[in-house]
Amino acid sequence: MPKTLTEATRDAAELPVSEQLRLAWILQELSETDPEAAADVQNAWDIKIERRLAEFRSGKIKGVPLEEVKKKIEERLRH
């Protein structure tokens, strides 16, 4: 019996970050074979980007310096 989305999400959350990112890439690649799914993914990103940009411009969230972001990524990939 296939897993539910909730079960699959819970399992994915237990993966190391590097494996989560790899899974996300695989899922994105799979969705791009279906033009409708690819459009849905792009639409979801567009909405998220617009929301985050509005939050940044309003001062609700602050930017993070690029060097700090790189450092955090490198630390996560080491584990």
Buried (B, 14 or more C-beta within 10 A) or exposed (E): EEEEEEEEEEEEEEEEEEEBBEBEEEEEEEBEEEEEEEEEBEEEEEEEEEEEEEEEEEEEEEEEEEEEEEEEEEEEEEE
